[in-house]
Every structure is written in structure tokens, then in C-alpha cells.
Amino acid sequence: MTRQNLIENALDKLEKLPDIKIEEVSDFAEFLLKKIEDKNLTEGIRTLATNSTSYKFLKDEEELYSTKDLKDVYK
């Protein structure tokens, strides 16, 4: 089925539902849209942080400590 067919099919079924069930469907659709928005926002933040050069100076910094400096080593 095409997207348009699916939408028309869903609308036909919605017209047959009582008002309270239409509210439930609307709430669920709102939940799904919010979930998509949150995912897009999270991916956008991740992309910005990954491409950021704010902490670039840390890559060039020499290592001050190593595992040899540890007094106790836990496994």
C-alpha cells in the first residue's frame, strides 16, 4: 500500500470509532511524533558534539599519567 492509501484507510477506520477512542488514537500519534522529535534532537546534539573543536587541544596534550602510576590495580 502507498502512504496515501494507508492514510485514507486509517481515516476511514477513525470515522467509525467513538470519540473517546479517537482521543486515544490522537494521543498515541502525538506520542509517536514526540518520540521522533526527541530522537532527531538527540542525533543533532550528538552530531554537534562530535564535530565540535572545543576540546581539540586535548588530543595534542601529552599523557601525564599511565597505568604504572597506579598504586592499586582493580580488575
PyMOL commands that set and color helices and strands:
alter all, ss='L'
color gray80, all
select helices_A, chain A and resi 3-16+19-51+57-60+67-69
alter helices_A, ss='H'
color red, helices_A
deselect
rebuild
show_as cartoon
